[in-house]
Amino acid sequence: MNFTIILQIAQFLFYSVGILIGLYYIIQYIRLREVRKTEFAQNFVTVTERFHSLEKLFIQHGELSSLAHEIYQKSGYPNEISQTTIDLTPTASIKKQEMEFHTCAIMIQLMEDVWCTHGLYNNQRYDDPIMSGWMTLFHDWYNADIFKRNFVKLKYIYSKPFYYFVENKVKNYTPERDHDLTHEH
């Protein structure tokens, strides 16, 4: 009789410890999920700050107006820029091409950083609504001839999975430009 009581107590303790361990892991999972949400928000802001720095290049360097126009033409970029013809000397033309090349390298690195930071590398988050702004921007970048020309030159310095992402997901992404984002009452 003592043996059955001891066995029941042992089973009770065993199950109790199992429940406590399970609760411990559930609590740890919840905490980790909250930490990841905070990290995601911080990473998003960090990458957005880098985008802001890239935009400063377009503002500060008139040599990049052709690239800016190609990228942002669907977003309502001023048409006056595209109608302006600038006669460049051969030296100025090379300087412009170098500026475009290096700016595209920065753009591609930003793309890869967003791809890495926000889990786009697993091909699951690229269609997440929170990523739609980045995906639209990358799609516009990709469709600019100046960007494409430089992407071809630079693609070998990036990983094959990132290149696949750009050539398949970014290239074929369909931006939702026709939606009215204002609140209708």
KELOTOR-609328 format. One record per residue (C-alpha): residue number from 1; residue in three letters; chain; x, y, z. Coordinates in steps of 0.001 Angstrom, whole numbers, plus 500000, padded with zeros to 6 digits. Layout:
KELOTOR-609328
R:NUM:ALA:A:X:Y:Z
...
//
This chain:
KELOTOR-609328
R:1:MET:A:500000:500000:500000
R:2:ASN:A:502835:502375:500772
R:3:PHE:A:504290:501522:497414
R:4:THR:A:501145:502680:495501
R:5:ILE:A:501021:505926:497440
R:6:ILE:A:504696:506553:496711
R:7:LEU:A:504094:505728:493036
R:8:GLN:A:501119:508141:492870
R:9:ILE:A:503149:510896:494543
R:10:ALA:A:506015:510280:492106
R:11:GLN:A:503629:510466:489138
R:12:PHE:A:502086:513648:490506
R:13:LEU:A:505530:515226:490963
R:14:PHE:A:506632:514062:487515
R:15:TYR:A:503565:515586:485838
R:16:SER:A:503847:518764:487925
R:17:VAL:A:507478:519233:486920
R:18:GLY:A:506508:518648:483282
R:19:ILE:A:503779:521278:483517
R:20:LEU:A:506175:523759:485157
R:21:ILE:A:508787:523173:482472
R:22:GLY:A:506149:523639:479782
R:23:LEU:A:504968:526899:481367
R:24:TYR:A:508551:528100:481615
R:25:TYR:A:509088:527553:477870
R:26:ILE:A:505797:529223:476988
R:27:ILE:A:506804:532299:479020
R:28:GLN:A:510241:532346:477371
R:29:TYR:A:508639:532074:473939
R:30:ILE:A:506331:535023:474666
R:31:ARG:A:509245:537126:475923
R:32:LEU:A:511367:536249:472900
R:33:ARG:A:508510:537143:470566
R:34:GLU:A:508236:540575:472185
R:35:VAL:A:512005:541088:471885
R:36:ARG:A:511852:540176:468193
R:37:LYS:A:509032:542661:467604
R:38:THR:A:511146:545392:469190
R:39:GLU:A:514220:544358:467165
R:40:PHE:A:512142:544366:463970
R:41:ALA:A:510944:547906:464674
R:42:GLN:A:514480:549092:465466
R:43:ASN:A:515897:547442:462339
R:44:PHE:A:513132:548922:460219
R:45:VAL:A:513957:552412:461481
R:46:THR:A:517699:551888:460961
R:47:VAL:A:517241:550814:457347
R:48:THR:A:514799:553677:456764
R:49:GLU:A:517425:556133:458020
R:50:ARG:A:519834:554722:455435
R:51:PHE:A:517187:555253:452754
R:52:HIS:A:516929:558874:453873
R:53:SER:A:520695:559233:453422
R:54:LEU:A:520412:557791:449922
R:55:GLU:A:517695:560282:449040
R:56:LYS:A:520042:563082:450125
R:57:LEU:A:522390:561983:447332
R:58:PHE:A:519634:562587:444785
R:59:ILE:A:518933:566016:446252
R:60:GLN:A:522564:567095:446514
R:61:HIS:A:523858:565840:443162
R:62:GLY:A:522234:567025:439961
R:63:GLU:A:524228:564369:438094
R:64:LEU:A:521764:561833:439473
R:65:SER:A:518617:563491:438083
R:66:SER:A:518367:560929:435241
R:67:LEU:A:518522:558049:437701
R:68:ALA:A:516016:559721:440029
R:69:HIS:A:513613:560369:437163
R:70:GLU:A:513786:556774:435903
R:71:ILE:A:513142:555415:439380
R:72:TYR:A:510371:557752:440451
R:73:GLN:A:508563:558472:437179
R:74:LYS:A:505591:556292:438182
R:75:SER:A:505422:558057:441529
R:76:GLY:A:504913:561461:439957
R:77:TYR:A:508493:562703:439695
R:78:PRO:A:508535:566161:438041
R:79:ASN:A:508533:565836:434244
R:80:GLU:A:510640:568968:433804
R:81:ILE:A:513663:566929:434828
R:82:SER:A:513223:564456:431980
R:83:GLN:A:512859:567244:429420
R:84:THR:A:516054:568981:430503
R:85:THR:A:518956:568177:428217
R:86:ILE:A:522409:568575:429658
R:87:ASP:A:525359:568537:427287
R:88:LEU:A:528178:566925:429188
R:89:THR:A:531823:566923:428280
R:90:PRO:A:533385:563447:428072
R:91:THR:A:534939:563974:431526
R:92:ALA:A:531631:565134:433003
R:93:SER:A:529860:562187:431354
R:94:ILE:A:532293:559738:432971
R:95:LYS:A:531846:561490:436327
R:96:LYS:A:528054:561162:435946
R:97:GLN:A:528359:557432:435133
R:98:GLU:A:530655:556909:438129
R:99:MET:A:528204:558732:440389
R:100:GLU:A:525332:556603:439063
R:101:PHE:A:527379:553407:439488
R:102:HIS:A:528284:554137:443110
R:103:THR:A:524770:555316:443953
R:104:CYS:A:523347:552096:442489
R:105:ALA:A:525855:550121:444583
R:106:ILE:A:524513:551887:447692
R:107:MET:A:520959:551180:446574
R:108:ILE:A:521655:547488:446004
R:109:GLN:A:523351:547218:449386
R:110:LEU:A:520309:548812:451002
R:111:MET:A:518120:546282:449181
R:112:GLU:A:520245:543431:450493
R:113:ASP:A:520163:544873:454010
R:114:VAL:A:516366:545046:453948
R:115:TRP:A:516274:541545:452435
R:116:CYS:A:518468:540246:455263
R:117:THR:A:517143:542320:458163
R:118:HIS:A:513470:541674:457503
R:119:GLY:A:513605:538002:456637
R:120:LEU:A:512891:538368:452931
R:121:TYR:A:515599:535780:452309
R:122:ASN:A:513171:533016:453213
R:123:ASN:A:510750:534193:450480
R:124:GLN:A:507924:534423:452977
R:125:ARG:A:507753:538079:454007
R:126:TYR:A:508103:539920:450711
R:127:ASP:A:504317:539989:450272
R:128:ASP:A:503689:541084:453877
R:129:PRO:A:501742:544390:453766
R:130:ILE:A:504350:546045:456005
R:131:MET:A:506961:545358:453330
R:132:SER:A:504879:546717:450425
R:133:GLY:A:506571:550122:450514
R:134:TRP:A:510035:548604:450299
R:135:MET:A:508972:546151:447604
R:136:THR:A:507394:548930:445519
R:137:LEU:A:510528:551038:445895
R:138:PHE:A:512795:548128:444938
R:139:HIS:A:510565:547313:441969
R:140:ASP:A:510826:550930:440773
R:141:TRP:A:514590:550899:441266
R:142:TYR:A:514897:547646:439335
R:143:ASN:A:512890:548990:436401
R:144:ALA:A:515103:552046:435936
R:145:ASP:A:517483:551386:433021
R:146:ILE:A:520391:553058:434819
R:147:PHE:A:519842:550811:437835
R:148:LYS:A:519506:547646:435723
R:149:ARG:A:522653:548454:433792
R:150:ASN:A:524601:548869:437025
R:151:PHE:A:522935:545910:438754
R:152:VAL:A:524252:543663:435984
R:153:LYS:A:527750:544990:436653
R:154:LEU:A:527450:544625:440444
R:155:LYS:A:525436:541412:440795
R:156:TYR:A:528508:539242:441255
R:157:ILE:A:529394:540797:444593
R:158:TYR:A:526113:539668:446154
R:159:SER:A:524914:536232:447198
R:160:LYS:A:523043:534003:444765
R:161:PRO:A:519915:533893:446970
R:162:PHE:A:519794:537713:447023
R:163:TYR:A:520293:537855:443249
R:164:TYR:A:517458:535310:442866
R:165:PHE:A:515241:537460:445102
R:166:VAL:A:515886:540566:442986
R:167:GLU:A:515510:538777:439629
R:168:ASN:A:512329:536957:440637
R:169:LYS:A:510511:538628:443506
R:170:VAL:A:511469:542282:442966
R:171:LYS:A:511343:542171:439160
R:172:ASN:A:507918:540484:439150
R:173:TYR:A:506416:542361:442094
R:174:THR:A:503192:544196:441311
R:175:PRO:A:502935:547459:443262
R:176:GLU:A:499507:548412:444526
R:177:ARG:A:499565:551938:443104
R:178:ASP:A:495880:552061:442246
R:179:HIS:A:494684:551837:445833
R:180:ASP:A:493596:555009:447572
R:181:LEU:A:495473:555010:450862
R:182:THR:A:493357:557774:452402
R:183:HIS:A:490681:556850:454886
R:184:GLU:A:487207:556988:453436
R:185:HIS:A:484324:557765:455747
//
